[in-house]
Amino acid sequence: MRRDESQLSDAISDAVELDRRTVNRAMAWSVPVVMAAVAAPAATGSPHPPKVTAQPGTGTRGGTSNARYVDFAIAFTSDQTATITLTSLAPDDKWSAVQGQTWPNKVVSLASGSNVVKFRLNRNGNAAGAYTLNYGVTGVSGSQSVAITIG
């Protein structure tokens, strides 16, 4: 091998090693970048679950002795948009859905700020008294409740 060929061979060898190191270095830097890019969409959502509170509500009786119903109005406040599910009205289970509505597990969307949720339920028998409306907030574990007085 001539001297020029030997120098060229050494230069090619060095270039290949440099390229390998450069590639390895680039790959090492790309892993954290890819991981950060994958985690970013999850971080762009809400920083915390919604905080929803309810003020004691009221129920107004209506109908005839054969078809009684109660109109409910409950004020909810939420620090962000939220979805709640009205799950039960205690202490008994004599409530049923009015045509076109769902009960139990009525899903309601809340805007950020104050919201008045209105709904109507049928009931057999006298509905006057104190009740507890149980509800869940999507993204928050457990259930919450609010007092309701039906006059």
Secondary structure per residue as TSV (DSSP state, phi and psi in degrees):
chain	resnum	aa	ss	phi	psi
A	1	M	-	360.0	136.0
A	2	R	-	-78.6	165.1
A	3	R	H	-62.6	-42.2
A	4	D	H	-62.2	-40.5
A	5	E	H	-67.2	-37.8
A	6	S	H	-64.6	-43.4
A	7	Q	H	-65.5	-39.2
A	8	L	H	-64.9	-42.0
A	9	S	H	-62.5	-43.1
A	10	D	H	-64.4	-40.2
A	11	A	H	-65.0	-41.0
A	12	I	H	-64.5	-43.2
A	13	S	H	-59.2	-47.5
A	14	D	H	-62.7	-39.4
A	15	A	H	-65.1	-39.7
A	16	V	H	-65.7	-43.5
A	17	E	H	-63.4	-41.8
A	18	L	H	-63.4	-41.4
A	19	D	H	-64.8	-40.4
A	20	R	H	-63.2	-44.1
A	21	R	H	-63.4	-41.1
A	22	T	H	-63.6	-43.1
A	23	V	H	-64.1	-45.5
A	24	N	H	-62.0	-41.3
A	25	R	H	-64.1	-42.6
A	26	A	H	-64.5	-40.2
A	27	M	H	-65.5	-40.6
A	28	A	H	-62.6	-36.2
A	29	W	H	-77.6	-25.8
A	30	S	H	-74.8	-27.9
A	31	V	H	-60.4	-51.3
A	32	P	H	-63.2	-34.3
A	33	V	H	-65.1	-44.6
A	34	V	H	-64.6	-42.1
A	35	M	H	-63.4	-40.4
A	36	A	H	-65.9	-38.4
A	37	A	H	-67.6	-35.2
A	38	V	H	-71.7	-37.6
A	39	A	H	-76.0	-23.5
A	40	A	H	-59.1	-45.2
A	41	P	H	-59.5	-35.9
A	42	A	H	-66.8	-32.9
A	43	A	H	-78.7	-15.2
A	44	T	T	-78.6	-13.6
A	45	G	S	-73.8	-164.8
A	46	S	-	-62.5	139.6
A	47	P	S	-73.3	-16.1
A	48	H	S	-155.2	161.0
A	49	P	-	-63.2	156.0
A	50	P	-	-64.8	144.6
A	51	K	-	-105.9	111.4
A	52	V	E	-116.8	130.6
A	53	T	E	-126.1	156.9
A	54	A	E	-131.3	141.7
A	55	Q	-	-89.5	149.7
A	56	P	-	-50.8	135.5
A	57	G	E	-105.7	178.4
A	58	T	E	-129.4	158.9
A	59	G	E	-133.8	136.7
A	60	T	E	-115.9	124.7
A	61	R	E	-78.9	148.8
A	62	G	E	-154.6	177.1
A	63	G	E	95.7	-170.9
A	64	T	-	-108.4	179.6
A	65	S	S	-64.0	-23.4
A	66	N	S	-90.7	-22.7
A	67	A	S	-139.8	82.8
A	68	R	E	-93.1	145.5
A	69	Y	E	-144.6	166.1
A	70	V	E	-132.0	129.3
A	71	D	E	-94.7	124.8
A	72	F	E	-105.5	148.5
A	73	A	E	-141.7	117.0
A	74	I	E	-128.5	130.6
A	75	A	E	-90.7	119.7
A	76	F	E	-110.2	145.7
A	77	T	E	-124.0	135.0
A	78	S	E	-133.3	141.9
A	79	D	S	-81.9	-2.2
A	80	Q	S	-163.9	171.8
A	81	T	-	-60.7	142.9
A	82	A	E	-152.8	162.5
A	83	T	E	-121.8	129.1
A	84	I	E	-118.3	156.4
A	85	T	E	-125.3	117.5
A	86	L	E	-79.1	116.4
A	87	T	E	-103.1	-34.5
A	88	S	E	-163.0	160.8
A	89	L	E	-127.9	108.7
A	90	A	E	-98.9	153.6
A	91	P	S	-100.2	2.4
A	92	D	-	-133.1	177.8
A	93	D	-	-118.2	35.3
A	94	K	-	-87.0	13.8
A	95	W	E	-94.9	146.2
A	96	S	E	-142.4	162.0
A	97	A	E	-75.0	143.8
A	98	V	-	-78.5	149.0
A	99	Q	T	-50.1	131.6
A	100	G	T	89.6	-3.0
A	101	Q	-	-117.6	166.4
A	102	T	-	-111.7	135.0
A	103	W	-	-158.1	136.5
A	104	P	S	-73.8	-169.9
A	105	N	S	64.5	43.0
A	106	K	E	-76.8	122.7
A	107	V	E	-94.9	131.8
A	108	V	E	-131.3	133.8
A	109	S	E	-94.0	134.6
A	110	L	E	-112.8	140.8
A	111	A	-	-86.6	165.0
A	112	S	S	-66.4	132.9
A	113	G	E	107.3	-149.0
A	114	S	E	-88.7	140.3
A	115	N	E	-141.1	135.8
A	116	V	E	-108.4	117.7
A	117	V	E	-96.6	123.6
A	118	K	E	-118.9	138.5
A	119	F	E	-157.4	164.4
A	120	R	E	-126.4	137.7
A	121	L	E	-128.3	147.6
A	122	N	E	-86.3	152.6
A	123	R	E	-149.9	136.1
A	124	N	S	-87.4	128.3
A	125	G	S	90.5	-178.5
A	126	N	-	-68.8	130.3
A	127	A	-	-105.3	-4.1
A	128	A	-	-62.2	141.6
A	129	G	E	140.2	-170.1
A	130	A	E	-102.2	135.7
A	131	Y	E	-135.2	167.8
A	132	T	E	-125.1	122.1
A	133	L	E	-92.7	121.4
A	134	N	E	-98.8	139.3
A	135	Y	E	-148.8	156.3
A	136	G	E	-118.2	152.7
A	137	V	E	-112.8	126.0
A	138	T	T	-59.3	129.3
A	139	G	T	92.6	-3.9
A	140	V	S	-122.5	129.4
A	141	S	-	-76.7	153.2
A	142	G	S	83.4	179.2
A	143	S	-	-120.2	162.1
A	144	Q	E	-124.0	168.9
A	145	S	E	-147.3	160.1
A	146	V	E	-143.5	143.8
A	147	A	E	-78.2	143.2
A	148	I	E	-133.7	132.6
A	149	T	E	-110.4	126.2
A	150	I	E	-107.8	120.4
A	151	G	-	-95.3	360.0
